[in-house]
Amino acid sequence: MTRAERRAHWLTIIETQATSGMSIAAYCREAQVKPSYFYTWRRRLKEQTPCAGGFLELIPGRPIEIASGIRIRLDAKLAIEVERGFDPFTLRAVVETLSNLPRCSA
């Protein structure tokens, strides 16, 4: 198995666990995966994901090309659209960032 194949294999395992609703321990038991390998690969993949700590200029009405498979539209309501094969680490970072913003009272 090549490095890219191994990385894709573990990324699939980690994404599947995240969407399964199961704890990591339960998922690893069912999938017959050693928890130590799971945590090691989750850490490796997270470290390889670029940190989203910078600023992004948002220009209304101008489309922004993205490679993460995630689109955010700001209309009367906030909408987050994800495409098949989206980057789950980027989505998690966006959701955590949005949930930590101060809320405006009307």
C-alpha angles and dihedrals in degrees: 000000000000123000091254091050092048091049091049090047093054093041088056091049092050094045091048092052091048092054096038096078088227127122116254091250093051093044092050091049092050095043092042092236122146107244091221090058090047093053093043093052093042089054092046093050092046091051090051092053111094113249113250097216100122134086129266122201111225115205113190115236095013117109117231119210112226133181098199095080091239126117126185119199121191110205128132083312131028114254128189116196123191128192127213108280094025120163106260093195091057091047091050091050091050094048092047091049093049092046090053095053116108111259119237117227118219 
